[in-house]
């Protein structure tokens, strides 16, 4: 793997055309916003660029990103991955592009190095910040639409500037994007201050099911299919679900385990002081950041709870 700097990544993009931009399964605002924003940046320098339709995109993101999806029959010449640390979780519908990426643009410390040309900036809170810097390296000043997409990306991965990965650079990037005239108040209301009835029911079910270990400093939140169905919830209600358990006073590590329709469980780990969330998840082929990481387990809920408790104990309170 060749690690690129911003100038080298920009040069590579200038020298290519006919782009397709791909991200990961169950896309969040960073994956979707960064991908669509990069698409607009590439078009601004005269390139043909589209994102690959992600079938798991939840409804509230569609008005912002749907217009950039590639039309049927489009044949790309350059494949770009965005916010994708591991091709094992590449978005559905992108299987034909595994092993074919020309450049990976990412901010995950756990990036697997699957692409020969990689721009990874792990000190950034979001991939949106990386795309913003890349846009400026390409000589593109974001317009309102591009800035809106980048703001969605940035605020999603920083929890609207609440998470500990928020740095002075993150806040500066947010201020810059606001200066371009985006409706930041409306975006905050939509993505962080509005919840459906089904989401509130799910939150109450999670709170009622919390399991505490290690002197109540480790909490595991099981979210079963039965709970999801009883609440009438869908994928939109699952966004940022991992933050709920970690709100308990005194908790150092929270582990949310969600049972999946297709079998197995999705695990999300969050930590407060000790940056070892990634160390928990890499034990089962996952990864992420020091204080936020994830993995997937091919087992039922009770076995998943046991496995993750043991994985947490192996690295408990390690720096």
Number of C-alpha atoms within 10 A of each C-alpha: 10 11 16 19 13 19 12 15 20 19 12 15 20 14 8 14 18 15 25 24 27 29 32 23 19 19 21 21 25 27 26 28 29 32 32 30 27 26 22 25 25 22 15 18 14 11 18 16 25 25 27 22 21 21 12 15 19 18 10 12 18 11 8 17 19 16 13 18 17 18 12 6 6 11 11 15 11 17 22 24 26 27 26 27 27 20 21 15 16 21 20 16 13 17 13 7 15 13 12 15 20 18 24 28 28 28 25 24 17 21 22 15 16 19 24 15 20 24 22 24 20 17 15 22 28 28 27 36 24 26 23 26 15 22 23 14 16 20 13 16 15 21 15 16 16 24 25 23 27 32 31 26 28 31 26 24 24 20 17 18 17 10 16 14 19 20 15 9 13 20 16 11 19 21 12 15 23 17 12 16 13 18 13 16 9 11 15 16 11 12 18 14 9 10 13 10 13 18 21 14 18 22 19 13 19 21 15 10 14 16 17 14 11 14 9 14 15 22 22 24 25 25 23 19 15 10 16 21 12 13 19 14 19 13 12 18 21 16 17 14 17 21 18 16 26 23 11 14 9 12 20 20 27 29 31 27 28 24 24 16 9 6 11 17 25 18 23 26 31 26 22 18 15 16 17 24 27 23 25 27 24 16 15 16 13 23 26 24 24 23 20 26 24 24 21 20 20 13 14 15 21 10 13 22 21 11 15 22 19 13 17 22 13 13 14 19 14 11 10
